[in-house]
Amino acid sequence: MTRKRVLPTVDELRIWRDYIETAEALRTEIASRLQSESSLSPGDYAILLALTEAPEQRMRSSDLAAHIHWERSRLSHHLGRMERRELIRREDCVTDNRGAEVVLTTTGIEAFHGATVPHLRAVRELFVDALTPAQLSAAGQVAATLRGHLDSP
């Protein structure tokens, strides 16, 4: 009977570190470009993206936090900063007086649209163009497999 290894091998750890460090370097470079080209942070962009895709460009705060995988307190502080910049506004929820809805403003829509093309151009340049079609497909398969593994009970 063979025993399953408890710890990763040296090669498995090297691959893991390469993956994590490269993903972080990509995120950092894309975030830097997003900030310099549009004055939006990755958090701003994630919130604006979620709101542009939401019905009537509004979401309950708790739903938005779950959608972008943030703690509600973190989201609340971030929304305050975005509200001061008039990217979003918060309104009482019409269906539940205990909650608030986050609503995309015209300024937020304009900021999101102004950031989207440069952001997608950076994704293409730094990620898509660096890989062959086969590597891109394999990266998608790896991501889907990992997501499925994390989401399994």
N, C-alpha and C positions, 0 to 999 in steps of 0.2 A: 504494500500500500504506500503510495506517495503522499507526502505531506505538502500541503499548499504553503507557499512562502507567506510569511506574515508581513515582511518588509519588502519594499521595492529593491530591485537589483541596482548596481551602480549605473548600468546603461539606462534602466527605467527612470532613475532619478535625474540623469543627465537630460533625457528627453523631456521630462516633466519641467525641469528648470528652464530649458530652452523654450518650451511652450509658454510658460508663465512670463518669463522675462521678455520674450518677443511680443506677446499680447499686450503687456504693460507698455512697452516702447511704442507700439502702434497706437494705443489709446492716448498716450501722452502727446505724441506728435499730432494726431488728429484733433485733440482737445486744444492744443496750442494754436493750430491753424484756425480752428473754429473761433476761438477767442479773438485772435488778431484780425481775422477777416470780417467778423460780424459783431463782435463785442458780446457774444452769447457764450455762456459756459456750457459744457456738456449736460449739466443738470437743467439749465434753461431749455436747451434744445429738446431734451427728453420730454419735458413737461409740455412744451409747445407742440411737439409731434403728437403726443397722446391727445391733446385737446383738438388738434386739427382733424384727427381721425374719429373723434367722439361725436355722437349725435348732437346737433345744434352747437357744437364746439364748446361743450360744457361737461363737467364730470363732478360728482361728489368728491370731496377731498379724500375720504377714506378709500374710494374706488381708485382714484388717481394714485394714491400711495401704493396700493396693492399692484396696480398696473405697472408702475415703474420700479417696483421692488424697493421702496424706501420706507423707513419708519415714519409714522405720522408726524412726530415732532420735528424731524429733519425737514419734511415737506413743508410744514407750517412755517418754519423760519425762512425757507427758500422762497415760498410764495410771498411772504412779506416783502422780501427784496424785489421780487418780480413785480409786485403790485406798486411799489414806489416808482418803478421804471415804466409803469402803465402797460406792461406786457399782458397782464391778466387782471381780473377783478374777482373779488369774492362776493357772493350773494347768498342770502338765506335760501335754503332748499325749499321749494314750494310743496314737495311731497312729504317732508319730514322737518319740522321746525327745530329739531336738535342738530341738524347737519348744515353744512355749507356746500355750495357748489363753486367750483373754479370755472371762470368763464374767460375765454380768449377774447382779447380786445383787438381793435383794428391795428393798433401799434404792434401787438403781439403777432398778428397775422403777417404784417409787413416785415417784421424782424425775422420771422420764421422763413418766409419766402426768400428774403434776401440772403439768408444763411444757407439755404438748402443746396443751391447749385455749387457753391464753393466747397461745402461739406461733402457732397457726393463726389465731386471731382477729386478731393483728397482721398476718399475711400477707394476710388478707382485707382489712383496713382500709387498709393501705398500698399494696397491689399490686392485688389483684383489683377492689376497689371503685373504684379510681382510673381504671379502663379500661372502655370499652364492651365488650360481647361481641365485636364485630368486632376491636377493638384487642387484646383478650386472645388471640383466635385468631391474629392476626397475630404477636403476641409469641411464641406457641408455635411458629409456623412459623419465625420468625427463629431462635429458640433451637435448634430441630431442625436447621435448615440449617447453622448455625455448628458445632454439635456434629458433624454428619456431615462437614463440611469439616475439622475438627480431627482426626477419627478416621480420615480417609482416608490411605492410604500416601503 
